[in-house]
Amino acid sequence: MREKLAYYCSECGASFPKWSGQCSDCGAWNSLSETIVSRKKVDDRGRFAGYAGAESAIQPLNEVGVKEVARIPTGIFELDRVLGGGLVMGSVVLLGGDPGIGKSTLLLQGIVSLGESCSTLYVTGEESLQQVGLRARRLDLQGANLRLLSETRVERILDHAKHEKPNVMVIDSIQTVYSDALQSAPGAVAQVRESAAQLVRFAKQTNTAIFLVGHVTKDGALAGPRVLEHMVDTVLYFEGDTGSQFRMIRAIKNRFGAVNELGVFAMTEKGLREVTNPSAIFLSRHEKASGSVIMVTREGSRPLLVEVQALVAESHMGNPRRVTVGLDQNRLAMLLAVLHRHGGVVMYDQDVFVNVVGGVRVTETGADLALLLAAISSLRDYVLPQDLIVFGEVGLAGEIRPVQGGEDRLKEAVKHGFTKAIVPASNVPKRKIEGLNIMAVNNLREAISQI
């Protein structure tokens, strides 16, 4: 029996039996989305059949049995890093990214490697089996144990999966999968949500690990409903320019590990190759110039050395430009105001352009001090020492605040040959680090005096 459908307005929540272009209650256009309001899946007692169908019971927290989560290595160390140490059976991982950035390539490499230790199934909805085979041949992947399926109907996919009983399954992509329970086209919000719900339910019931490939919108967000990110266990985003050789995977959500972990890859003719020392690729090899400084950021548990460049030039417009690549533009405007008020350096008549080399996106506040020193270096046309690293948060009162993992950042800098560091006074380690001259600063004026 077909499920009962309804159409809900995303603006006001009104319900309608049929779809229309405009909500008659609030007047919003194209806001009605298809939703299943009742299911016929109940057990012999008339209860809804959930993930496992087990009886619910209340337990004290200290009586809940906790066991170590078993993880399976994917064979790709950088992917294991962002997953939290490996793939957890029964988990659902959503991988998003721009077209052509390497999502299918990475998962094909990973699932072929997993096929050596467990049963796998690769479901392709966008490509034919021949196209997948050609990619595997180009990447020199043997994949004798990998099973392939070209299908877009979620009910048939689950029927095949119940028969094959794979340990790991890839759905490429969730936007091409549809359910017969809904009348909307594949890729619609309701179809993406319903298909993902059935796949998540199957993963929990059968302890199957599932990778879902997701498309992104022009704004870089995952296409489809925002609830899709709440339904899965892990959300990974591919970052980086498709014209660049390097790719980065960042964990945005992970129920089985730390978030904001970063995995770095290099795209080659034979697929994605792991980069075990990413700091080396982000550091410039050319002769140092003014407006450039090396900072140590922290991505999850990994310290990362990146180069911050600034260009300060006289503005001929009424409103000077503030442009950032890889940093928050609003924070740049705020930091320049702090520099004017508490550092005595005026840039209200200057255009300021800031760039993080290598396509890295730095979201932490530890980049504040490096950004301001790079801007001062460009303004004064003064070249900072090549063996200097900088990090620290700048407060609105001009104070330099400490950042997390200061000692790990300093040790990473020493590994790459840096001998000088300007850091917040609270981040100075108790034990001296051999080969590193640490200059502790408490406020912005002290930091400026050091250069």
Secondary structure in CASP SS format (residue, H / E / C, confidence):
PFRMAT SS
TARGET T0000
AUTHOR 0000-0000-0000
METHOD secondary structure of the structure
MODEL  1
M C 1.00
R C 1.00
E C 1.00
K E 1.00
L E 1.00
A E 1.00
Y E 1.00
Y E 1.00
C E 1.00
S C 1.00
E C 1.00
C C 1.00
G C 1.00
A C 1.00
S E 1.00
F E 1.00
P C 1.00
K C 1.00
W C 1.00
S C 1.00
G C 1.00
Q E 1.00
C C 1.00
S C 1.00
D C 1.00
C C 1.00
G C 1.00
A C 1.00
W E 1.00
N C 1.00
S C 1.00
L E 1.00
S E 1.00
E E 1.00
T E 1.00
I E 1.00
V E 1.00
S E 1.00
R C 1.00
K C 1.00
K C 1.00
V E 1.00
D C 1.00
D C 1.00
R C 1.00
G C 1.00
R C 1.00
F E 1.00
A C 1.00
G C 1.00
Y C 1.00
A C 1.00
G C 1.00
A C 1.00
E C 1.00
S C 1.00
A C 1.00
I C 1.00
Q C 1.00
P C 1.00
L H 1.00
N H 1.00
E H 1.00
V C 1.00
G C 1.00
V C 1.00
K C 1.00
E C 1.00
V C 1.00
A C 1.00
R E 1.00
I E 1.00
P C 1.00
T C 1.00
G C 1.00
I C 1.00
F H 1.00
E H 1.00
L H 1.00
D H 1.00
R H 1.00
V H 1.00
L H 1.00
G C 1.00
G C 1.00
G C 1.00
L E 1.00
V E 1.00
M C 1.00
G C 1.00
S C 1.00
V E 1.00
V E 1.00
L E 1.00
L E 1.00
G E 1.00
G C 1.00
D C 1.00
P C 1.00
G C 1.00
I C 1.00
G C 1.00
K H 1.00
S H 1.00
T H 1.00
L H 1.00
L H 1.00
L H 1.00
Q H 1.00
G H 1.00
I H 1.00
V H 1.00
S H 1.00
L H 1.00
G C 1.00
E C 1.00
S C 1.00
C C 1.00
S C 1.00
T E 1.00
L E 1.00
Y E 1.00
V E 1.00
T E 1.00
G C 1.00
E C 1.00
E C 1.00
S C 1.00
L H 1.00
Q H 1.00
Q H 1.00
V H 1.00
G H 1.00
L H 1.00
R H 1.00
A H 1.00
R H 1.00
R H 1.00
L C 1.00
D C 1.00
L C 1.00
Q C 1.00
G C 1.00
A C 1.00
N C 1.00
L E 1.00
R E 1.00
L E 1.00
L E 1.00
S E 1.00
E C 1.00
T C 1.00
R E 1.00
V H 1.00
E H 1.00
R H 1.00
I H 1.00
L H 1.00
D H 1.00
H H 1.00
A H 1.00
K H 1.00
H H 1.00
E H 1.00
K C 1.00
P C 1.00
N C 1.00
V E 1.00
M E 1.00
V E 1.00
I E 1.00
D E 1.00
S C 1.00
I H 1.00
Q H 1.00
T H 1.00
V C 1.00
Y E 1.00
S C 1.00
D C 1.00
A C 1.00
L C 1.00
Q C 1.00
S C 1.00
A C 1.00
P C 1.00
G C 1.00
A C 1.00
V H 1.00
A H 1.00
Q H 1.00
V H 1.00
R H 1.00
E H 1.00
S H 1.00
A H 1.00
A H 1.00
Q H 1.00
L H 1.00
V H 1.00
R H 1.00
F H 1.00
A H 1.00
K H 1.00
Q H 1.00
T H 1.00
N C 1.00
T C 1.00
A E 1.00
I E 1.00
F E 1.00
L E 1.00
V E 1.00
G E 1.00
H C 1.00
V E 1.00
T C 1.00
K C 1.00
D C 1.00
G C 1.00
A C 1.00
L E 1.00
A C 1.00
G C 1.00
P C 1.00
R C 1.00
V H 1.00
L H 1.00
E H 1.00
H H 1.00
M H 1.00
V C 1.00
D C 1.00
T E 1.00
V E 1.00
L E 1.00
Y E 1.00
F E 1.00
E E 1.00
G C 1.00
D C 1.00
T C 1.00
G C 1.00
S C 1.00
Q C 1.00
F E 1.00
R E 1.00
M E 1.00
I E 1.00
R E 1.00
A E 1.00
I E 1.00
K E 1.00
N E 1.00
R C 1.00
F C 1.00
G C 1.00
A C 1.00
V C 1.00
N C 1.00
E C 1.00
L E 1.00
G E 1.00
V E 1.00
F E 1.00
A E 1.00
M E 1.00
T E 1.00
E C 1.00
K C 1.00
G E 1.00
L E 1.00
R E 1.00
E E 1.00
V C 1.00
T C 1.00
N C 1.00
P H 1.00
S H 1.00
A H 1.00
I H 1.00
F H 1.00
L C 1.00
S C 1.00
R C 1.00
H C 1.00
E C 1.00
K C 1.00
A C 1.00
S C 1.00
G C 1.00
S E 1.00
V E 1.00
I E 1.00
M E 1.00
V E 1.00
T E 1.00
R E 1.00
E E 1.00
G C 1.00
S C 1.00
R E 1.00
P E 1.00
L E 1.00
L E 1.00
V E 1.00
E E 1.00
V E 1.00
Q E 1.00
A E 1.00
L E 1.00
V E 1.00
A E 1.00
E E 1.00
S C 1.00
H C 1.00
M C 1.00
G C 1.00
N C 1.00
P C 1.00
R C 1.00
R E 1.00
V E 1.00
T E 1.00
V E 1.00
G C 1.00
L C 1.00
D C 1.00
Q H 1.00
N H 1.00
R H 1.00
L H 1.00
A H 1.00
M H 1.00
L H 1.00
L H 1.00
A H 1.00
V H 1.00
L H 1.00
H H 1.00
R H 1.00
H H 1.00
G H 1.00
G C 1.00
V C 1.00
V C 1.00
M C 1.00
Y C 1.00
D C 1.00
Q E 1.00
D E 1.00
V E 1.00
F E 1.00
V E 1.00
N E 1.00
V E 1.00
V C 1.00
G C 1.00
G C 1.00
V C 1.00
R C 1.00
V C 1.00
T C 1.00
E C 1.00
T H 1.00
G H 1.00
A H 1.00
D H 1.00
L H 1.00
A H 1.00
L H 1.00
L H 1.00
L H 1.00
A H 1.00
A H 1.00
I H 1.00
S H 1.00
S H 1.00
L H 1.00
R H 1.00
D C 1.00
Y C 1.00
V C 1.00
L C 1.00
P C 1.00
Q C 1.00
D C 1.00
L E 1.00
I E 1.00
V E 1.00
F C 1.00
G C 1.00
E E 1.00
V E 1.00
G C 1.00
L C 1.00
A C 1.00
G C 1.00
E E 1.00
I E 1.00
R E 1.00
P C 1.00
V C 1.00
Q C 1.00
G C 1.00
G H 1.00
E H 1.00
D H 1.00
R H 1.00
L H 1.00
K H 1.00
E H 1.00
A H 1.00
V H 1.00
K H 1.00
H C 1.00
G C 1.00
F C 1.00
T C 1.00
K E 1.00
A E 1.00
I E 1.00
V E 1.00
P E 1.00
A H 1.00
S H 1.00
N H 1.00
V C 1.00
P C 1.00
K C 1.00
R C 1.00
K C 1.00
I C 1.00
E C 1.00
G C 1.00
L C 1.00
N E 1.00
I E 1.00
M E 1.00
A E 1.00
V E 1.00
N C 1.00
N E 1.00
L H 1.00
R H 1.00
E H 1.00
A H 1.00
I H 1.00
S H 1.00
Q H 1.00
I C 1.00
END
